[in-house]
Amino acid sequence: MTILRGRLALLLALLSAPGCAGGQGARTGASLPSFQRADTAALHRTLDSLAGAHHGVVGYTVHNLDTGERLERRGDETFPTASLIKVSVLVTVYDLVEKGTLGLDDPLTVLKIDKVGGSGLLQFMHDNSTITVHDAAWLMTTISDNTATNLLLDRIIIRRVWDKMEKLGLMHTKVHSKSFLRSASVAMDSSVKYGLGVTTPNEMARLFALLAEGKAVSPKADSAMLDILAHNENFEKLQRFVVGLDVPHKTGETNQVRTECGLFPLQSRVAYCVLTKENKDERYMIDNEAHVMMARMGDAIVRAWPRRPAPAATP
């Protein structure tokens, strides 16, 4: 029950914030809360110090949606996304559901030919299993299941993801191919350079901001996606030192790449994105240099703004 209440508190906090999904115009004429501002100069110094000491290239964007405060480093530079690009796939799936051309209960059959390696569980299930579109979206987002991702991309078509991102103004956010299947790439040169996907810190932070504001698809759809993202099971990067918050976020990693973007539900809503590339430390271990650097960034961001008061315990 404690976990369930925590998830519910997160959603209520996000929905009740000014201009966010479902909360827009709910109290016409009501005074907006006074959000506390951060010492952004100190935060910027801390983040730049961490980024500058890293053996690799780091870009980040931190945007407080309620105060307008914004920090960035290499904000418009393109970076490989690794599995972070799956957020754009999730948004496109829910956009098609909103339009009535796809259903969350539509069945997807997991054939032997569909199974790929890397993260996920579907690769280990028996052939010809049937799951739903919602199941695949959940697995793709929470445990970064690569087979689930490919099933969705087969159904929705990669170029539809491009079209949706471009309609949102995210011109550099592209998924190139199915996971572990570069031969399926729709942009081979970019795929060779960036891998599964490409984005910029500003664009992916903007996508999370749109989700928070109910403007990625619709308030209802965006709230559903934020709930899925809040169940992401990867806590090795910016979430490592964050306690007591359910944070909608998505991560990604390949040998030289570590990424994470999300939305900290503090007193105010803070969209963030940290992307790295050309990392010297390629180890798949929790103390990978990029993981540690990103964990310290997450801690610094969360400490910069106050949290919401804890909800009263129910008897």
DAZI-V322560 format. One record per residue. N is the residue number from 1. PSI is psi in whole degrees, 0 to 359 (NA if undefined). Layout:
N;PSI / N;PSI
This chain:
1;324 / 2;317 / 3;316 / 4;316 / 5;323 / 6;317 / 7;317 / 8;319 / 9;321 / 10;311 / 11;318 / 12;321 / 13;316 / 14;320 / 15;331 / 16;348 / 17;149 / 18;130 / 19;8 / 20;178 / 21;125 / 22;344 / 23;5 / 24;125 / 25;15 / 26;332 / 27;77 / 28;128 / 29;349 / 30;147 / 31;140 / 32;150 / 33;153 / 34;110 / 35;137 / 36;138 / 37;161 / 38;167 / 39;82 / 40;333 / 41;316 / 42;319 / 43;318 / 44;318 / 45;317 / 46;312 / 47;318 / 48;325 / 49;316 / 50;316 / 51;319 / 52;330 / 53;349 / 54;142 / 55;76 / 56;185 / 57;130 / 58;132 / 59;145 / 60;157 / 61;133 / 62;120 / 63;114 / 64;113 / 65;337 / 66;333 / 67;343 / 68;355 / 69;140 / 70;133 / 71;145 / 72;158 / 73;123 / 74;40 / 75;329 / 76;10 / 77;142 / 78;141 / 79;151 / 80;145 / 81;333 / 82;220 / 83;351 / 84;330 / 85;346 / 86;341 / 87;321 / 88;327 / 89;316 / 90;314 / 91;321 / 92;320 / 93;311 / 94;332 / 95;318 / 96;325 / 97;317 / 98;324 / 99;350 / 100;8 / 101;354 / 102;146 / 103;142 / 104;336 / 105;2 / 106;138 / 107;147 / 108;129 / 109;130 / 110;99 / 111;162 / 112;322 / 113;341 / 114;341 / 115;131 / 116;165 / 117;201 / 118;209 / 119;153 / 120;167 / 121;335 / 122;332 / 123;340 / 124;356 / 125;161 / 126;151 / 127;149 / 128;18 / 129;152 / 130;128 / 131;175 / 132;167 / 133;318 / 134;318 / 135;313 / 136;319 / 137;320 / 138;312 / 139;320 / 140;322 / 141;316 / 142;325 / 143;10 / 144;41 / 145;118 / 146;323 / 147;319 / 148;319 / 149;315 / 150;323 / 151;319 / 152;318 / 153;326 / 154;321 / 155;318 / 156;341 / 157;128 / 158;317 / 159;336 / 160;328 / 161;317 / 162;313 / 163;317 / 164;315 / 165;320 / 166;324 / 167;333 / 168;0 / 169;13 / 170;80 / 171;342 / 172;7 / 173;106 / 174;137 / 175;134 / 176;325 / 177;181 / 178;157 / 179;133 / 180;21 / 181;69 / 182;336 / 183;342 / 184;9 / 185;142 / 186;1 / 187;79 / 188;317 / 189;314 / 190;325 / 191;318 / 192;322 / 193;319 / 194;347 / 195;218 / 196;321 / 197;172 / 198;148 / 199;184 / 200;158 / 201;318 / 202;319 / 203;317 / 204;326 / 205;322 / 206;322 / 207;319 / 208;325 / 209;318 / 210;320 / 211;316 / 212;329 / 213;359 / 214;26 / 215;3 / 216;314 / 217;293 / 218;160 / 219;316 / 220;312 / 221;319 / 222;323 / 223;320 / 224;319 / 225;321 / 226;324 / 227;317 / 228;313 / 229;330 / 230;346 / 231;7 / 232;132 / 233;5 / 234;116 / 235;20 / 236;343 / 237;248 / 238;343 / 239;353 / 240;318 / 241;9 / 242;120 / 243;137 / 244;14 / 245;136 / 246;108 / 247;117 / 248;121 / 249;163 / 250;142 / 251;171 / 252;154 / 253;141 / 254;186 / 255;308 / 256;11 / 257;135 / 258;132 / 259;152 / 260;137 / 261;154 / 262;200 / 263;111 / 264;117 / 265;77 / 266;201 / 267;321 / 268;165 / 269;125 / 270;108 / 271;138 / 272;155 / 273;126 / 274;120 / 275;139 / 276;154 / 277;166 / 278;34 / 279;135 / 280;323 / 281;109 / 282;10 / 283;141 / 284;72 / 285;157 / 286;333 / 287;20 / 288;140 / 289;317 / 290;322 / 291;314 / 292;316 / 293;316 / 294;325 / 295;319 / 296;325 / 297;313 / 298;317 / 299;317 / 300;319 / 301;313 / 302;325 / 303;342 / 304;332 / 305;151 / 306;160 / 307;165 / 308;149 / 309;142 / 310;138 / 311;145 / 312;137 / 313;139 / 314;140 / 315;NA
